[in-house]
Amino acid sequence: MTAATPNTPAVDHAERVKVTEVVLRDGHQSLIATRMRTEDMLPIAARLDQAGFYSLEVWGGATFDACVRFLKEDPWARLKALKEAMPNTPLQMLLRGQNLLGYRHYADDVVEAFVERAAAGGIDIFRVFDALNDLRNMETAMRAVKKAGKHAQGTICYTVSPVHTLEMYVEQARKLVEMGADSIAIKDMAGLLTPYATYDLVSALVEAVEVPIHLHSHATAGLAPQCQIKAVEAGCRHIDTCISAFAGGTSHPATESFVASLRGTQWDTGLELESLREIGDYFHEVRSKYSAFESEFTREDVSVQISQIPGGMMSNLASQLKEQNALERIREVFDEIPRVRADLGYPPLVTPTSQIVGTQAVLNVLTGERYKSITNEVKRYLQGGYGQAPAPVNEEVRSRAIGNAPVEVGRPADLLSPEMTRLTEELGELAESPEDVLTFAMFPELGRDFLSERRAGTLTPEIIPQGEAERPVTSGVPTEFVIDVHGESYAVQITGVGGAKGSKRHVYLTLDGMPEEVVFEAKDDYVAGGQSGGRASASAPGHVTTAMPGNIVEVLVAVGDSVTAGQSVLISEAMKMETEIAARVDGTVKAIHVARGDRVTPGEVLIEIA
């Protein structure tokens, strides 16, 4: 088969359906929490390049974060390596508009610089979207892609709510084309499309705009294969699929199955099943290497039509709750997510709004009180910092989060001053290239640590656990035991700890595989050890503590400072979201037991106020 070129599909046929393979980005993001390393991509790169795909999605989404946070790889180096290994097939990335690949809006000069460097590094097709479908947040990125001479794919995030209508989506597509979109992508990140809704939407878009329509639909609900066929029948000629080893569940329909379904029709993809089988066999072995990062919540489940939780969000939530020793409460979180989404005006659940909504739902569940603790990102969202919500928000929640603070109604980035010069100066000698500054821009603390370790030659990727028994859990305290009682042995695993009521605390565990809930009553004070630094347990109103395990990002007060009840004294990070920790009483700061970067757990005294 003739290899594809950056500008020409493998086979020139008017009706032929073109396939984008997503295994190197969305496939492993959905099923193994984005843990695939570059070393496992390169050996199969030549085969992928020769297969005849329209494009290969290799970058963006959560890959940038995972490279820096877990894998200790330079994501820019990954892009360069993949481009060198696959020079004949267009490389594609997922770009979050003004959010780029981080969790806030960046100034226009950062967006422009990022797109320019990504294009220079090897990206040919930029799939640009905004989590709220606020097109104002896509303008700068789209303009930058066009300036770089690359393919600008305007994206509609599909969701279902009282305000998301067919007419709304068609109007968004028209405006994206006016912005210069070379194609329109339907991004069905949660697998919410149904076959006939797909047919209606694609038909309407094909009639409304003259650029190609692409379909990206997750298999979460088990409906995506049917949706793909109905999309083709309605005039869609570009479909995203994933090689079978990383397909199904919360990922995408299998590439091989889709190719087989169209063989001998006017829509035949022209791809060869034998070549695809070899690729699938390779990735089957790769997936087994990362089995410890698999989640039981990556199977096909039609309940997504209720919860609307995207595949990548579902697997990441499971991974993050496991780190909190609270995996058994994931169903409570799934139930809470639609309620939080409604409170926030029905944002589509896609990064970063999926993370914003998901983390707040986790806080609501684990603290035992809705909006008792509110992340900074939710506060920023309710102030208009991410753009216009699709529907009115819950004003009671807004008031609780931001009080009487003004709400911005314009394009959020218009309030941001240029950042590149400042970021370059802040990073200083750690910056060896413009790409390093952009890494720092995406994740300031994480990026600085990564670049420092790279310079020192101490970058160490996370250990890949081998098997269930070695999966990572919250460090510092054992969580799995074998207890011998009167000659009988019992396997006990602590899976979560609920909030304390007086001296009593609910503890969730499994006993020989059976889930149990028990109540412990402490008879004396406990002084934590391990990574907590030996902090005492909170026992007085002036003891500041946290509701969730995490890391201290910033200490906002000093010993001797006067504080008032409700004043923020610490900022912690949990599940990639920042949360302010407030004083509960008026008084003077007598002692501070934490510093920036410290790991903290619930119940510890972090600050003393008297």
C-alpha positions in Angstrom: 0.0 0.0 0.0 1.2 3.5 -0.7 1.9 5.4 2.4 -0.1 8.6 3.1 1.6 12.0 2.8 0.8 15.0 5.0 -1.5 16.4 2.4 -2.9 13.4 0.6 -4.9 10.4 2.0 -3.7 6.9 1.1 -6.3 6.4 -1.5 -7.9 9.1 -3.6 -11.6 8.2 -3.8 -14.4 10.6 -3.4 -16.6 8.4 -1.2 -13.8 6.6 0.7 -13.8 7.0 4.4 -10.6 8.2 6.0 -9.5 6.9 9.4 -7.7 8.7 12.2 -5.9 6.3 14.6 -5.9 7.5 18.2 -4.0 4.8 20.1 -1.0 7.0 20.8 -3.2 9.6 22.5 -6.8 9.0 23.4 -6.6 5.2 23.5 -4.2 4.9 26.3 -5.5 8.1 27.9 -8.9 6.4 28.2 -7.8 3.0 29.4 -4.5 3.3 31.3 -4.6 6.9 32.6 -2.2 8.1 29.8 0.7 6.1 31.1 2.2 4.8 27.8 5.8 5.7 27.4 7.5 6.9 24.2 9.8 3.8 24.3 6.7 1.7 23.7 5.5 3.8 20.8 8.6 4.0 18.7 9.0 0.3 17.8 5.6 0.2 16.0 5.9 3.7 14.5 7.0 2.6 11.1 4.1 0.2 10.8 1.7 2.9 11.8 3.2 5.3 9.3 2.9 2.7 6.5 -0.7 1.7 7.3 -2.4 4.4 5.3 -4.2 6.4 8.0 -5.5 9.8 7.2 -3.8 11.0 10.4 -2.4 9.8 13.7 -3.4 11.5 17.0 -0.2 11.5 19.1 -0.2 14.6 21.3 -2.2 17.0 23.4 -5.0 16.1 25.8 -3.5 14.7 29.0 -0.3 13.4 27.4 1.7 16.6 28.2 0.7 16.5 31.8 1.4 12.7 32.1 4.8 13.0 30.5 6.0 15.7 33.0 4.1 14.4 36.1 4.6 10.7 35.9 6.8 9.5 33.0 9.5 12.2 33.5 9.7 12.6 29.7 10.0 15.8 27.8 6.7 16.0 25.8 8.4 18.1 23.1 11.1 15.5 22.7 8.4 12.9 22.3 6.8 14.9 19.5 10.1 15.3 17.7 10.8 11.5 18.0 7.4 10.6 16.7 7.7 13.0 13.8 11.0 11.5 12.8 9.7 8.0 13.1 6.4 8.8 11.2 7.3 11.3 8.5 4.6 10.3 6.0 1.4 10.5 8.0 0.0 13.8 9.3 0.3 14.0 13.1 -2.6 15.4 15.0 -3.0 16.9 18.5 -5.9 17.9 20.7 -5.7 21.6 21.8 -7.9 23.1 24.4 -8.1 26.6 22.9 -7.1 29.3 25.3 -6.4 26.6 27.9 -3.9 24.9 25.7 -2.9 21.8 27.7 -3.2 23.3 31.2 -6.1 24.1 33.6 -6.4 27.9 33.2 -6.6 30.4 30.4 -3.3 31.7 29.1 -2.5 35.0 27.5 -2.7 35.3 23.8 1.1 35.4 23.4 1.5 32.1 25.2 -1.2 30.5 23.0 0.5 31.9 19.8 4.0 30.7 20.9 2.7 27.2 21.9 1.0 26.7 18.5 4.0 28.0 16.6 6.4 25.6 18.5 4.0 22.6 18.2 3.7 23.2 14.5 7.5 23.4 14.1 7.8 20.3 16.2 5.7 18.2 13.9 1.9 18.8 14.4 0.1 19.0 11.1 -3.6 19.0 12.3 -4.7 20.9 15.4 -8.1 19.8 16.8 -9.1 23.0 18.7 -11.9 23.0 21.1 -13.3 24.9 24.1 -14.8 23.1 27.1 -17.8 25.4 27.2 -18.1 25.7 23.4 -17.4 29.4 23.9 -16.0 30.2 20.5 -14.3 33.3 21.8 -11.8 31.0 23.6 -10.9 29.4 20.3 -10.2 32.5 18.2 -6.5 33.0 19.0 -5.6 29.3 18.7 -7.4 29.0 15.4 -5.7 32.1 14.0 -2.3 30.9 15.2 -2.8 27.5 13.5 -3.7 29.2 10.2 -0.6 31.5 10.5 1.6 28.4 10.9 0.1 27.0 7.7 -1.4 24.0 9.4 -4.9 22.4 9.4 -7.2 24.1 11.8 -10.0 21.7 12.9 -12.8 23.5 14.7 -14.5 21.3 17.2 -17.9 21.0 18.7 -18.0 19.3 22.1 -21.2 17.3 22.1 -23.3 17.0 25.2 -26.9 16.6 26.2 -28.7 19.2 28.3 -31.8 21.3 28.3 -29.9 24.0 26.4 -27.8 22.0 23.9 -29.8 21.8 20.7 -29.2 20.8 17.1 -29.6 24.4 16.0 -27.0 25.5 18.5 -24.4 23.0 17.1 -25.1 24.0 13.5 -24.7 27.7 14.4 -21.4 26.9 16.1 -20.1 25.1 13.1 -21.0 28.0 10.8 -19.1 30.4 13.1 -16.1 28.1 13.2 -15.9 28.0 9.4 -16.1 31.8 9.4 -13.0 31.7 11.8 -11.1 29.7 9.2 -11.8 26.1 10.2 -10.6 23.7 7.5 -12.8 21.0 9.0 -15.4 20.4 11.7 -15.0 17.7 14.4 -17.8 16.4 16.5 -16.2 15.5 19.8 -18.4 13.0 21.6 -16.1 12.6 24.6 -18.6 10.8 26.8 -20.2 8.5 24.3 -23.5 10.4 24.5 -24.4 10.2 20.8 -27.0 7.7 19.8 -27.1 6.4 16.2 -30.1 8.5 15.0 -29.0 11.6 16.8 -25.7 11.2 15.0 -27.4 10.9 11.7 -29.4 14.0 12.3 -26.4 16.0 13.5 -24.1 15.0 10.7 -26.8 15.5 8.1 -27.4 19.0 9.4 -23.7 19.9 9.5 -23.0 18.5 6.0 -25.8 20.7 4.7 -24.8 23.8 6.6 -21.0 23.9 5.9 -18.8 23.0 3.0 -15.8 21.7 5.0 -15.3 18.0 5.9 -17.0 16.6 9.0 -15.0 14.4 11.4 -16.5 12.1 14.1 -14.8 11.4 17.4 -17.0 9.2 19.5 -16.1 7.1 22.6 -17.5 3.6 23.0 -18.4 4.1 26.6 -22.1 3.5 26.1 -21.6 0.7 23.6 -23.3 2.8 20.9 -20.3 4.3 19.1 -19.9 1.7 16.3 -23.5 2.2 15.3 -23.0 6.0 15.5 -20.0 5.7 13.1 -22.0 3.8 10.5 -24.9 6.3 10.7 -22.4 9.1 10.4 -21.0 7.6 7.2 -24.4 7.2 5.8 -25.2 10.9 6.6 -22.1 12.1 4.7 -19.2 12.0 7.3 -16.0 10.9 5.6 -13.5 11.1 8.5 -13.8 8.7 11.5 -11.6 8.4 14.6 -10.9 4.8 15.7 -8.5 3.0 18.0 -6.5 -0.2 17.3 -8.3 -3.1 19.0 -5.8 -3.6 21.8 -6.8 -0.3 23.2 -10.3 -0.1 21.9 -13.8 -0.5 23.5 -15.0 0.4 26.9 -14.3 4.1 27.5 -11.9 4.3 24.5 -13.1 4.1 20.9 -14.5 1.5 18.5 -11.8 -0.9 17.2 -10.1 0.2 14.0 -10.1 -3.3 12.6 -13.8 -3.7 13.1 -14.7 -0.4 11.5 -12.5 -1.2 8.5 -14.1 -4.6 8.1 -17.6 -3.1 8.3 -17.0 -0.9 5.3 -15.1 -3.4 3.1 -16.6 -3.8 -0.3 -18.8 -0.7 0.0 -18.5 2.6 -1.7 -17.0 3.8 1.6 -14.2 1.2 1.8 -11.3 2.7 3.8 -8.6 1.0 1.7 -6.8 -0.1 4.9 -5.5 -3.6 5.1 -6.7 -5.9 7.9 -3.4 -7.9 7.9 -1.4 -4.8 8.6 -3.8 -3.7 11.3 -3.6 -7.1 12.9 0.1 -6.8 13.3 -0.3 -3.4 14.9 -3.0 -4.7 17.2 -0.8 -7.7 18.3 2.0 -5.3 19.2 -0.2 -3.1 21.3 -1.8 -6.1 23.0 1.6 -6.9 24.5 2.2 -3.2 25.4 -1.1 -3.0 27.3 -0.2 -5.9 29.5 2.8 -3.9 30.7 0.6 -1.2 32.1 -2.1 -3.5 33.6 -1.6 -1.9 37.0 -3.1 1.3 35.7 -6.2 -0.3 34.3 -9.4 0.6 36.0 -12.5 -1.5 36.5 -14.4 1.5 35.4 -13.3 1.4 31.8 -15.9 -1.1 30.6 -18.8 -0.2 28.3 -21.6 1.1 30.5 -24.8 2.6 29.1 -25.3 4.5 32.4 -23.0 7.1 30.9 -26.2 8.3 29.3 -27.2 9.4 32.8 -23.9 10.4 34.4 -22.4 11.9 31.1 -18.8 11.1 32.4 -16.2 10.8 29.6 -14.0 7.8 29.4 -10.8 9.5 30.2 -12.5 11.3 33.1 -13.9 8.0 34.4 -10.5 6.2 34.4 -8.7 9.2 35.9 -11.3 9.6 38.6 -10.9 6.0 39.5 -7.1 6.4 39.6 -7.3 9.5 41.7 -9.8 8.1 44.2 -7.6 5.0 44.6 -4.8 7.4 45.6 -7.2 8.8 48.2 -8.0 5.3 49.5 -11.6 6.0 48.6 -12.2 4.0 45.4 -15.2 2.3 47.0 -17.0 5.7 46.9 -16.7 6.2 43.2 -20.4 5.5 42.6 -21.3 8.3 45.0 -19.1 10.6 43.0 -20.7 9.4 39.7 -24.1 10.3 41.2 -22.9 13.7 42.4 -21.3 14.8 39.1 -24.6 15.5 37.2 -25.8 17.6 40.2 -22.6 19.7 40.2 -22.8 20.0 36.4 -26.3 21.4 36.7 -25.2 23.8 39.4 -22.5 25.1 37.0 -24.8 25.7 34.1 -24.4 22.4 32.2 -20.8 22.6 30.9 -19.8 19.8 28.6 -17.6 17.3 30.5 -14.3 17.6 28.8 -10.9 18.9 30.1 -10.7 21.2 32.0 -14.4 21.3 32.9 -14.5 17.6 33.5 -11.7 17.9 36.0 -13.3 21.0 37.6 -16.7 19.3 37.9 -15.2 15.9 38.9 -12.9 17.2 41.6 -15.7 19.3 43.1 -17.9 16.3 43.1 -15.2 14.3 44.9 -14.9 17.1 47.5 -18.6 17.1 48.0 -18.6 13.4 48.7 -15.5 13.0 50.8 -16.1 16.1 53.0 -19.7 14.9 53.7 -21.2 18.4 52.8 -21.8 19.8 49.4 -19.6 22.8 48.7 -18.1 22.8 52.2 -14.8 23.1 50.3 -14.7 24.7 46.9 -11.7 24.5 44.6 -10.1 27.7 43.2 -11.0 26.4 39.7 -14.7 26.3 40.5 -14.4 29.8 42.0 -12.7 31.0 38.8 -15.3 29.3 36.7 -18.2 31.0 38.6 -16.5 34.4 38.1 -16.5 33.9 34.4 -12.8 33.0 34.2 -13.3 30.2 31.8 -15.9 31.9 29.6 -19.7 31.9 29.4 -21.5 28.9 30.9 -24.1 27.3 28.5 -26.9 27.9 30.9 -27.5 30.0 34.1 -25.5 28.8 37.1 -26.9 28.1 40.6 -26.7 31.5 42.2 -26.7 30.1 45.7 -23.5 28.1 44.9 -22.0 31.1 43.1 -22.6 33.3 46.2 -21.1 30.6 48.5 -18.0 30.4 46.2 -17.3 34.0 45.4 -19.5 36.1 47.6 -20.2 39.5 46.0 -17.2 39.4 43.7 -17.9 40.7 40.2 -18.6 38.3 37.4 -16.7 38.8 34.1 -18.7 38.7 30.9 -16.1 39.3 28.3 -13.5 37.0 26.7 -11.4 35.9 29.7 -8.1 36.2 27.9 -8.8 39.9 27.3 -8.0 40.5 31.0 -4.6 38.8 30.8 -1.4 40.7 30.1 1.3 39.1 27.9 3.1 36.4 29.8 6.0 35.0 27.8 8.6 37.6 28.9 7.7 37.3 32.5 7.7 33.5 32.3 11.1 33.4 30.6 12.5 35.7 33.3 11.0 33.6 36.1 12.3 30.4 34.8 15.8 31.9 34.2 18.7 29.6 33.4 16.5 26.5 33.6 15.1 27.5 30.2 17.2 25.9 27.5 14.6 26.5 24.8 11.3 28.3 24.2 9.6 24.9 24.6 10.9 24.8 28.2 9.2 28.1 28.9 6.0 26.7 27.6 6.3 23.6 29.7 6.7 25.9 32.7 3.7 28.0 31.6 1.5 24.9 31.5 2.5 23.6 35.0 4.6 26.1 36.9 5.5 24.1 40.0 5.5 20.7 38.2 7.3 22.1 35.2 10.0 23.8 37.3 10.7 20.6 39.2 10.8 18.6 36.0 13.3 21.0 34.4 15.4 21.2 37.6 15.6 17.4 37.7 16.5 17.2 34.0 19.4 19.6 34.5 20.6 17.6 37.5 20.2 14.4 35.6 17.9 13.0 38.3 14.7 12.5 36.3 13.2 9.2 37.5 9.9 7.9 36.0 7.4 6.3 38.2 7.7 2.6 38.8 5.4 0.6 36.7 3.7 -1.7 39.3 3.6 -5.4 38.3 0.2 -6.8 39.2 -2.6 -5.8 41.6 -0.5 -6.3 44.8 2.0 -3.6 43.8 -0.5 -0.9 42.7 0.4 2.4 44.3 -1.6 3.5 47.3 -1.4 6.6 49.5 2.0 6.5 51.0 3.0 6.7 54.7 0.6 4.1 56.2 0.1 0.4 55.4 -3.3 -0.3 53.9 -3.2 -4.1 53.4 -2.8 -6.7 56.1 -3.1 -10.4 56.9 -4.6 -10.8 60.4 -4.3 -14.1 62.3 -7.0 -14.7 64.9 -7.3 -18.1 66.7 -5.6 -19.9 63.9 -7.7 -18.3 61.1 -6.1 -15.9 58.6 -8.1 -12.9 57.2 -7.0 -10.6 54.3 -7.9 -7.0 55.1 -7.5 -4.0 52.8 -8.4 -0.5 54.0 -10.0 1.2 51.0 -11.2 4.5 52.5 -11.7 6.6 55.6 -14.8 8.8 56.2 -15.1 12.0 58.1 -14.8 12.0 61.9 -17.8 12.6 64.2 -16.3 13.4 67.6 -13.9 10.6 68.3 -15.6 8.1 65.9 -14.6 7.6 62.3 -16.1 5.4 59.6 -13.5 3.1 57.9 -14.2 1.3 54.7 -12.4 -2.0 54.0 -12.6 -5.3 52.3 -12.4 -8.5 54.4 -11.4 -11.5 52.3 -12.7 -9.7 49.3 -16.1 -8.6 50.9 -16.7 -4.8 51.3 -17.3 -3.7 54.9 -17.9 -0.5 56.8 -16.8 -0.3 60.4 -16.7 2.4 63.0 -13.5 3.2 65.0 -13.5 5.2 68.2 -10.1 6.7 69.1 -9.2 6.5 72.8 -6.0 8.6 72.6 -4.3 11.1 70.3 -2.5 9.9 67.3 0.7 11.5 66.0 1.2 10.8 62.3 4.6 9.6 61.0 6.0 8.9 57.6 5.7 11.7 55.0 3.3 13.7 57.1 6.3 14.9 59.2 5.0 13.7 62.6 2.1 16.2 62.8 -0.4 15.8 65.6 -4.1 15.2 65.0 -6.4 18.3 65.0 -8.4 18.6 68.2 -9.2 22.3 68.7 -11.1 24.9 66.7 -7.9 26.8 66.0 -6.2 23.8 64.4 -6.3 24.1 60.6 -6.5 20.8 58.8 -7.5 19.5 55.3 -10.4 17.5 54.0 -8.4 15.6 51.4 -4.9 14.3 51.0 -2.8 16.5 48.8 0.3 18.7 48.5 0.8 22.2 49.9 1.1 24.6 47.0 1.4 27.8 49.0 1.5 29.0 52.6 -0.4 32.3 52.8 0.3 33.4 56.4 3.3 33.7 58.7 3.6 33.2 62.5 2.3 36.2 64.2 -0.2 37.2 61.5 -3.7 38.0 62.6 -6.4 36.1 60.7 -10.2 36.0 60.7 -12.5 33.0 60.4 -12.9 32.0 56.8 -9.6 33.6 55.7 -7.5 31.4 53.4 -4.3 30.4 55.1 -3.1 27.6 52.8 -3.5 26.3 49.2 -3.3 22.6 48.6 -3.4 20.6 45.4 -5.4 17.4 45.2 -6.4 15.6 41.9 -4.7 18.4 39.9 -7.0 21.0 41.3 -6.1 23.7 43.9 -8.2 24.2 47.0 -7.9 27.0 49.6 -7.8 25.9 53.2 -9.4 28.5 55.6 -9.1 29.3 59.2 -12.1 28.4 61.3 -11.6 31.0 64.0 -10.3 34.5 64.5 -6.9 34.8 66.1 -3.2 34.9 65.7 -1.1 32.3 63.9 1.0 30.6 66.6 2.7 27.8 64.6 2.9 26.6 61.1 3.7 22.9 60.6 3.9 22.7 56.8 5.9 24.2 54.0 5.4 24.4 50.2 5.6 20.9 48.7 4.7 19.0 51.8 2.3 16.0 51.6 -0.7 16.4 54.0 -3.5 14.1 55.0 -6.9 14.8 56.7 -6.9 15.3 60.4 -3.4 16.6 60.8 -2.7 20.0 62.4 -1.2 22.1 59.6 -1.5 25.5 61.3 -2.3 26.5 64.9 -4.4 29.6 65.6 -5.1 31.0 69.1 
